[in-house]
Every structure is written in structure tokens, then in C-alpha cells.
Amino acid sequence: MLAADLDLEQSTVNRQVNAAIGAGYLERFEVPGSVSRLVRPSARGREAYEHDGRIRASLIQTALDEMGPERSAGLIADLRAFNDAWDRAIAARAEG
């Protein structure tokens, strides 16, 4: 469940999802044999996500270029190590 995974109140998740639906970034769809409707990105939502992702990627590349190859490689290695540690922390929390 999204609320549990993000450690948020269900009402907060509902409010944000409903706002994204209202803005046209998400849409509800029916699943055969299910009474509830699921949520997925709309065409507008996918386009906005990809657009913003391209902007972020360009800015990150600019910053890494400014740092130079050696410092950039060190940062990337450290971020990879952090992500791995983060994943282990989340798994341990879920188990315990």
C-alpha cells in the first residue's frame, strides 16, 4: 500500500492522488472482476514526468561536468553505496 510504503497517512495520499487526478496527471481505470478502480498516469502525466526528467537529467549532467570526471565518479559511487544501504535499511525495517 502506498501510504505504508511512504509512511504517510492514507488521507494524505488520497488528497494528493485526487489532486493529481483533478490536474489531469493521473486517471482511474476499471479492472475486470474488481469493484475498485486503479490509478495510472494519464498521457498528460507521462508527458510531464518525462519532460521534468529531461530537465533534471540535463541539470545533473551540467553539475557533474562542472565537478570533473574524478569527483563525479566518486559522487556516483557514494550515491550507489548510499542507495544500497538505504535498500537494506528499508528491508530490515519491513522484517522487524
Backbone bond lengths (Angstrom), bond angles and torsions (degrees), N, CA, C in turn:
res aa  C-N    CA-C-N  psi(-1)  N-CA   C-N-CA  omega(-1)  CA-C   N-CA-C  phi
1 M - - - 1.447 - - 1.527 108.47 -
2 L 1.293 115.50 136.24 1.459 121.58 -175.01 1.523 112.38 -60.57
3 A 1.314 117.69 -43.02 1.469 120.73 -178.88 1.531 110.69 -59.67
4 A 1.307 117.16 -44.33 1.467 120.73 179.96 1.524 110.89 -68.03
5 D 1.327 117.00 -43.06 1.467 120.62 -179.43 1.523 111.70 -61.69
6 L 1.330 117.15 -34.42 1.466 121.13 -179.19 1.518 112.65 -95.59
7 D 1.337 116.30 -1.72 1.462 121.60 -178.43 1.526 111.01 57.14
8 L 1.336 115.04 48.37 1.461 122.30 179.43 1.521 109.70 -124.33
9 E 1.312 115.51 159.64 1.468 120.50 174.19 1.530 109.13 -69.54
10 Q 1.325 116.69 143.87 1.458 121.20 179.26 1.527 110.89 -57.90
11 S 1.335 117.48 -36.82 1.466 120.24 -179.86 1.530 111.38 -64.22
12 T 1.326 117.01 -34.59 1.465 121.00 177.54 1.522 110.49 -65.99
13 V 1.329 116.12 -45.60 1.460 120.43 178.86 1.523 109.83 -62.83
14 N 1.332 117.39 -45.57 1.468 120.41 179.43 1.516 111.25 -59.05
15 R 1.321 116.91 -43.71 1.465 121.18 -179.00 1.531 110.91 -62.30
16 Q 1.339 116.37 -44.21 1.460 120.31 -179.22 1.531 111.55 -68.53
17 V 1.319 117.02 -41.92 1.467 120.64 178.70 1.527 109.62 -63.62
18 N 1.321 117.01 -44.86 1.464 119.60 179.64 1.523 111.61 -64.08
19 A 1.330 117.71 -35.47 1.466 120.55 176.94 1.526 110.07 -66.68
20 A 1.328 117.57 -40.42 1.466 120.90 178.46 1.523 111.04 -67.11
21 I 1.321 117.38 -35.51 1.466 120.71 175.07 1.524 109.28 -65.29
22 G 1.333 116.20 -45.39 1.464 120.59 179.42 1.516 112.76 -61.28
23 A 1.330 116.82 -32.71 1.467 121.26 179.83 1.533 111.81 -83.32
24 G 1.321 116.46 -7.40 1.457 119.96 177.91 1.517 114.90 89.21
25 Y 1.344 117.60 10.41 1.463 120.58 -179.55 1.526 113.30 -86.77
26 L 1.314 116.69 -24.55 1.464 122.52 177.53 1.511 108.79 -126.87
27 E 1.334 114.96 160.48 1.465 120.61 175.64 1.521 109.21 -142.63
28 R 1.311 115.58 148.79 1.464 120.73 175.26 1.526 108.22 -90.36
29 F 1.341 115.79 147.82 1.461 119.68 177.17 1.517 109.60 -142.90
30 E 1.311 114.83 152.25 1.463 120.75 -178.06 1.516 110.33 -86.46
31 V 1.330 114.34 145.70 1.458 121.96 176.17 1.520 106.77 -115.16
32 P 1.326 117.58 123.71 1.467 119.43 179.65 1.525 111.55 -54.64
33 G 1.324 115.57 132.39 1.454 121.37 178.60 1.519 114.84 83.15
34 S 1.336 117.46 2.08 1.460 120.97 -179.97 1.520 109.30 -119.78
35 V 1.335 116.18 141.52 1.462 119.61 178.66 1.533 111.51 -82.43
36 S 1.314 116.65 -23.32 1.464 119.08 -179.44 1.527 110.05 -93.16
37 R 1.312 114.34 155.26 1.459 120.11 177.21 1.529 108.45 -105.31
38 L 1.309 115.28 141.33 1.454 121.22 179.39 1.523 109.86 -91.83
39 V 1.315 115.67 172.28 1.460 121.80 -178.49 1.515 108.24 -121.92
40 R 1.323 115.32 138.84 1.463 121.17 176.80 1.527 108.96 -143.42
41 P 1.327 116.43 162.28 1.468 118.37 176.69 1.524 110.28 -65.39
42 S 1.309 116.17 142.07 1.460 121.21 173.15 1.526 107.66 -83.11
43 A 1.316 117.11 173.69 1.466 120.32 175.41 1.527 109.46 -58.80
44 R 1.318 117.55 -41.63 1.464 121.36 178.15 1.532 111.04 -63.42
45 G 1.322 116.94 -40.15 1.455 121.46 179.44 1.516 111.85 -65.34
46 R 1.333 116.76 -43.63 1.465 120.09 178.04 1.525 110.64 -63.01
47 E 1.324 116.74 -42.54 1.463 120.46 179.71 1.530 110.89 -62.98
48 A 1.322 117.22 -44.31 1.474 121.11 179.74 1.523 110.67 -63.75
49 Y 1.324 117.31 -41.71 1.467 121.56 179.39 1.525 110.45 -62.50
50 E 1.322 116.45 -46.78 1.462 120.41 -179.59 1.528 111.00 -66.56
51 H 1.321 117.72 -40.05 1.469 121.84 178.13 1.522 110.26 -60.38
52 D 1.327 115.78 -50.96 1.470 119.81 -179.69 1.526 111.51 -64.41
53 G 1.319 117.07 -35.23 1.456 121.06 177.36 1.521 111.87 -63.55
54 R 1.330 116.76 -39.99 1.467 119.88 177.35 1.521 110.75 -64.97
55 I 1.323 117.77 -39.33 1.467 120.86 178.15 1.530 109.76 -63.61
56 R 1.346 116.92 -47.98 1.469 120.14 179.56 1.524 111.17 -61.20
57 A 1.327 117.48 -42.97 1.463 120.51 -179.31 1.525 110.98 -62.34
58 S 1.309 117.03 -40.13 1.461 120.78 178.72 1.528 111.37 -64.88
59 L 1.328 116.59 -42.90 1.462 120.21 179.01 1.520 111.76 -66.70
60 I 1.315 116.71 -40.62 1.461 120.62 177.72 1.521 109.72 -63.02
61 Q 1.328 117.34 -43.78 1.458 120.55 179.17 1.523 111.40 -61.67
62 T 1.325 116.63 -40.88 1.459 120.74 178.19 1.529 110.64 -61.64
63 A 1.327 116.47 -44.81 1.463 120.32 179.91 1.523 111.21 -65.22
64 L 1.330 117.81 -43.21 1.460 121.04 178.88 1.527 110.95 -63.63
65 D 1.329 116.58 -40.17 1.462 119.95 177.75 1.529 110.83 -61.48
66 E 1.323 116.34 -40.27 1.459 120.40 178.90 1.526 111.49 -63.95
67 M 1.324 116.68 -36.51 1.466 121.03 -179.18 1.521 112.03 -70.92
68 G 1.300 117.07 -26.07 1.458 120.88 -176.70 1.512 111.54 91.53
69 P 1.340 116.13 160.81 1.464 119.99 -172.38 1.526 114.73 -64.13
70 E 1.319 117.86 -39.04 1.474 119.40 -176.44 1.531 111.51 -68.72
71 R 1.328 116.56 -49.48 1.471 119.47 -179.97 1.522 110.91 -66.78
72 S 1.340 117.20 -36.19 1.469 120.28 177.88 1.522 110.75 -62.79
73 A 1.325 116.62 -43.70 1.469 120.25 179.27 1.523 110.74 -62.15
74 G 1.334 117.06 -40.14 1.461 120.50 177.76 1.524 111.71 -63.53
75 L 1.327 116.06 -44.20 1.467 120.28 178.61 1.521 111.00 -61.53
76 I 1.313 116.75 -45.51 1.465 120.74 -179.50 1.527 110.25 -61.86
77 A 1.330 117.44 -42.41 1.472 120.44 177.88 1.527 110.68 -62.83
78 D 1.331 116.57 -42.65 1.468 120.00 179.32 1.530 111.16 -65.33
79 L 1.313 117.69 -40.20 1.469 120.29 178.54 1.526 111.20 -66.22
80 R 1.323 116.43 -37.78 1.472 119.96 176.75 1.530 109.97 -62.51
81 A 1.335 116.37 -44.32 1.469 120.77 178.90 1.530 110.39 -63.35
82 F 1.337 116.81 -41.54 1.456 120.33 178.28 1.526 110.68 -62.43
83 N 1.330 117.34 -45.57 1.466 120.59 179.58 1.518 111.35 -60.29
84 D 1.328 116.95 -41.44 1.472 120.12 178.00 1.526 110.81 -63.38
85 A 1.335 116.83 -43.29 1.468 120.73 178.22 1.523 110.63 -64.48
86 W 1.310 116.89 -39.82 1.471 121.95 178.37 1.523 109.99 -60.94
87 D 1.337 116.65 -46.89 1.466 120.41 178.62 1.526 111.32 -59.03
88 R 1.335 117.01 -41.54 1.470 119.84 178.43 1.529 111.01 -65.58
89 A 1.326 117.34 -39.04 1.470 120.83 178.46 1.518 110.59 -63.54
90 I 1.301 117.29 -42.54 1.472 120.66 178.82 1.531 110.22 -64.76
91 A 1.312 116.89 -44.66 1.473 119.81 178.73 1.513 111.16 -61.15
92 A 1.334 116.69 -41.83 1.473 120.22 179.94 1.514 110.43 -65.06
93 R 1.310 117.50 -39.23 1.475 120.87 179.10 1.524 109.91 -65.09
94 A 1.314 117.14 -40.90 1.471 120.78 179.87 1.515 111.42 -64.97
95 E 1.315 116.86 -33.71 1.473 121.23 179.85 1.517 112.71 -76.29
96 G 1.336 116.52 -29.09 1.438 118.22 -168.81 1.446 117.11 -111.24
